[in-house]
Amino acid sequence: MNRDRAGYNRCVSTVDRFPHDRLASRWSTPLDRARPWTPPQRRTVVIAPHPDDEVLGSGGLIARQVRSGCDVTVVAITDGDAAYDPDGDPQLARDRQAEQQRACETLGLPPSAIVRLGIPDGKVESVESDLAESLRELIGPGDLVVAPWIGDHH
């Protein structure tokens, strides 16, 4: 902790000490080679392992698709109730559902655009075939399907 001029303690984050110029030089070549991508104008299904994954991973895409008139559905696999307690916390699940709804509304999605599968957080592997069947029912031919990167720990 450092003290500011008024004598208050303040945290010095790693961002304050991070050598931003090194990061910029590492990303400049890949960014220069990146090709612009315009998402197709079609129904979009965003798979979210936990509430907030849709916004953190695809918020810009969701907002763009909604503005262009595309139907967008967010599929919440779990309610994220085991984020801090492996047995699950029902209040945390309710809080995360409400936050997800508010975030999606901010992006232009009505609450009806969120489909909750209600799979227990941390137990997805045990119902993988049920999850696959649910997704087959929700995804149609020609839909743009957006999901986390395979290397994401989700």
C-alpha positions in Angstrom: 0.0 0.0 0.0 1.1 3.5 -0.7 -0.2 6.7 0.9 -1.5 9.4 -1.4 -1.0 13.1 -0.6 -4.0 13.2 1.7 -2.5 10.3 3.7 -5.0 7.7 2.6 -3.8 4.2 1.9 -4.2 3.2 -1.7 -3.4 0.0 -3.5 -0.9 0.2 -6.4 -2.2 -2.3 -8.9 -0.1 -4.4 -11.1 -1.6 -2.3 -14.0 0.3 0.8 -12.5 3.6 -1.1 -12.8 2.9 -3.1 -16.0 5.2 -2.3 -18.9 2.4 -1.5 -21.4 4.9 -0.8 -24.2 6.1 -4.5 -24.0 2.5 -5.7 -24.3 1.8 -3.4 -27.3 4.8 -4.6 -29.1 3.8 -8.3 -28.5 0.4 -7.7 -29.9 1.1 -5.3 -32.8 2.1 -8.0 -35.3 -0.9 -10.3 -34.7 -3.2 -7.4 -34.7 -1.8 -6.1 -38.0 -2.4 -9.5 -39.6 -5.9 -9.8 -38.2 -8.7 -9.7 -40.8 -11.9 -7.8 -40.1 -14.8 -10.0 -39.5 -18.4 -9.1 -40.0 -20.8 -11.5 -38.3 -23.4 -13.1 -40.5 -26.9 -11.6 -40.2 -28.7 -14.7 -38.8 -30.0 -16.1 -35.6 -27.3 -16.2 -33.0 -27.1 -18.6 -30.1 -24.5 -17.7 -27.4 -23.5 -20.6 -25.0 -22.7 -19.4 -21.5 -21.3 -22.0 -19.0 -22.0 -19.5 -16.2 -23.9 -16.2 -16.0 -21.6 -13.4 -17.2 -19.7 -15.6 -19.7 -21.9 -14.4 -22.5 -21.3 -10.7 -21.7 -17.5 -11.1 -21.1 -16.9 -13.2 -24.1 -19.5 -12.0 -26.6 -21.1 -8.8 -25.3 -20.1 -6.7 -28.3 -21.3 -9.4 -30.8 -24.6 -9.7 -28.9 -25.2 -5.9 -29.0 -24.3 -5.8 -32.7 -26.6 -8.7 -33.7 -29.5 -7.2 -31.7 -29.0 -3.8 -33.3 -29.0 -5.4 -36.8 -32.3 -7.1 -36.1 -31.0 -10.7 -35.5 -32.7 -13.0 -33.0 -30.2 -13.7 -30.2 -30.6 -16.4 -27.6 -28.3 -16.8 -24.6 -28.1 -20.4 -23.2 -27.1 -20.4 -19.5 -25.8 -23.9 -18.9 -25.5 -23.3 -15.1 -26.5 -20.6 -12.7 -23.0 -20.3 -11.3 -24.1 -21.3 -7.8 -20.9 -23.2 -7.0 -18.4 -20.4 -7.7 -17.3 -20.2 -4.1 -19.0 -23.2 -2.4 -18.8 -26.6 -4.1 -22.2 -27.5 -2.6 -23.8 -24.5 -4.3 -25.3 -21.3 -2.9 -28.9 -20.7 -3.9 -28.6 -16.9 -3.1 -25.5 -16.6 -5.3 -27.5 -18.4 -8.1 -30.3 -15.9 -7.8 -27.9 -12.9 -7.7 -26.1 -14.1 -10.8 -29.3 -14.7 -12.7 -30.5 -11.2 -11.9 -27.1 -9.7 -12.9 -27.2 -11.7 -16.2 -30.6 -10.5 -16.9 -29.7 -6.8 -16.3 -26.5 -7.2 -18.4 -28.4 -8.8 -21.3 -31.1 -6.1 -21.1 -28.3 -3.5 -21.4 -27.2 -5.2 -24.6 -30.8 -5.1 -25.9 -32.0 -8.6 -25.1 -35.3 -9.2 -23.4 -35.3 -11.6 -20.4 -37.1 -14.2 -22.6 -33.9 -14.4 -24.7 -32.2 -16.2 -21.9 -32.7 -20.0 -21.7 -31.6 -21.5 -18.4 -30.8 -25.2 -18.5 -30.3 -25.3 -14.7 -27.5 -27.8 -14.7 -25.8 -27.9 -11.3 -22.6 -25.8 -11.4 -19.6 -28.1 -11.4 -21.6 -31.1 -12.4 -21.9 -30.6 -16.2 -19.7 -33.6 -17.1 -22.2 -35.9 -15.3 -25.0 -34.9 -17.6 -23.1 -34.2 -20.8 -25.5 -36.3 -23.0 -28.5 -34.4 -21.6 -26.7 -31.1 -22.3 -25.9 -32.1 -25.8 -29.6 -33.0 -26.4 -30.8 -29.7 -25.0 -28.4 -27.8 -27.3 -29.6 -29.8 -30.3 -33.1 -28.7 -29.5 -32.1 -25.1 -29.2 -29.8 -24.7 -32.2 -31.2 -24.7 -35.7 -29.7 -25.2 -39.1 -27.9 -22.0 -40.1 -27.6 -20.5 -36.6 -24.5 -18.7 -35.7 -23.3 -20.5 -32.5 -20.9 -18.8 -30.2 -19.2 -20.6 -27.3 -16.1 -20.2 -25.1 -12.7 -21.0 -26.6 -11.8 -24.7 -26.1 -8.8 -23.6 -24.1 -10.9 -21.6 -21.6 -11.2 -23.5 -18.3 -15.0 -23.4 -18.6 
